[in-house]
Amino acid sequence: MGHTFYVTTPIYYVNDVPHIGHAYSTVVADVLARFHRQNGDTVFFLTGTDEHGQKVAKAAKAKQLEPQAHVDQMVVPYKDLWHRYAISNDHFIRTTEASHQAVVQKIFKRLLDQGDIYKGLYEGWYCVHEETFWPESQLKDKKCPDCGREVDWVKEESYYFKTSKYKKRLLEHIHSNPEFIRPKVRENEVVSLLKDDLQDVAVSRMTLNWGIPIPFDPDHVVYVWFDALINYLSGVGYLQDEKKFLRFWPPVHIIGKDILKFHAIIWPSMLMALDVELPKTIVATGFWTLGKEKISKSRGKVVDPHELADDLGVDAVRYFLMREVPLGQDGEFTYEALVRRTNHDLANDFGNLIHRTLPMINRFLDGRIPAAPAKPNLTKELAAKATGAISEYKESMANLDTKSALENIWTMLAAANKFVDQSEPWNLKKEDREEELKEVLWGLAEVIRIAALLTAPFMPTTSELIFEQLGLDTKPADQPFKDFLKWGKLTEQPEIKLSAPLFPRVD
Ligand code: MSP
């Protein structure tokens, strides 16, 4: 049996429609999911929506809707956007589903029975926007230290989860598993939070009814974060389809750095209490900013992923998001940078290679890609470049360095563009050097096939179109890396298909 790979995105609050920041986390997870499938792994890719809590209830109220009616409406734009962005999730979980709610209730009861949850009194502050409890000492100028908004005073009976009990074990786990929290700066952040005075966390609310009820104590609902984190278990069969759960667990979580504390402290503590193996890796991505401020609807800073797709095409946007900044760092979103990447990297570097090579095959070789050369001569250096790029790409992807992986591909494309100029196929044609001409054009087509395979996780739709243009009757997804990500696998093809530019230039 091959490997399995379980990857998740944060589940998004349905207080508002998705913006480019949400699309980003989802695209990152999709790229990893597609890469692993291409690598022959059996993948389970989970995304979904976080539908309970005060923030969502407030949004419903503002629209004068019942919360359930509101979330039923608001889940649609998320599903639509993922469809448009070619997101290949295997399942979409909503926290209002009965099956998820049942799992949360069972977990709550079990932790209570075993003494990891106990009843107490919460007296302190609460930020609705961040759905976070804050002790007075952590406020900044009396405001939420994370988002700077006003906080509410809360005094209510509350269940607590014993995070403090797991602190030592968690620190040990972090120290002995350098893959656990990525990038390293985030690991350091978590370690210093843990070394501070770590308090138990409140896991129920009384002054709110839009949440999962606690059956044996009807005045309380489950705190939205306790509910939401459990989606990673309930979404993969935990307590429902044990076989599936055991097959895929543990996950790789893609999250934003804003929700690190929940994922790297509270969540692992919950899992330890449940005797469930901890996540393989928690990848904390950075923020997209506008004018150096985090893109966020409530700050009036948004970039609409649909508009971007209208203007540039989905794959160009996916490419930009993955190429512009290394995973984990912040990036300033500018239209100029997006247009520059589209014109320079996609239209010039990649597009030109395709749109120079294929018409030559069409004119000089009757539209047929010739067989691989029996005794390679002119393409030897190109083959070495491609082989080097492939191995660097694999290494980059293994390190979750998706930006470098793209750069590795572009190094190969640059070499191929140079090769066109140096080998001058038009002169080979003029001088009737048939075998050399065939070798050169075959070699260029082979680079294009390999580039399409390597970019397939990033630009799935375009890479399929490239395969079509090469006249291949398979899709990139049907060429697993193990067998096809090698120089020389391109066989004779009877008929290439020219078409409009794959990457139109934009102004
Ligand atoms: N519902 C919680 C997550 C629960 S996971 C068990 C939540 N939802 S959210 O909709 O507010 O944000 C989810 C994620 O969206 C962030 O963690 C982050 O990954 C992504 N982003 C939101 N704004 C972003 C940017 N401006 N830039 C990059 N990513 C951002 O938190």
Boltz pocket constraint, residues with backbone or C-beta under 6 A from the ligand:
constraints:
  - pocket:
      binder: B
      contacts: [[A, 9], [A, 10], [A, 11], [A, 12], [A, 13], [A, 20], [A, 21], [A, 22], [A, 24], [A, 25], [A, 50], [A, 225], [A, 228], [A, 229], [A, 231], [A, 254], [A, 255], [A, 256], [A, 257], [A, 258], [A, 259], [A, 285], [A, 286], [A, 287], [A, 288], [A, 289], [A, 294], [A, 295], [A, 296]]
      max_distance: 6.0
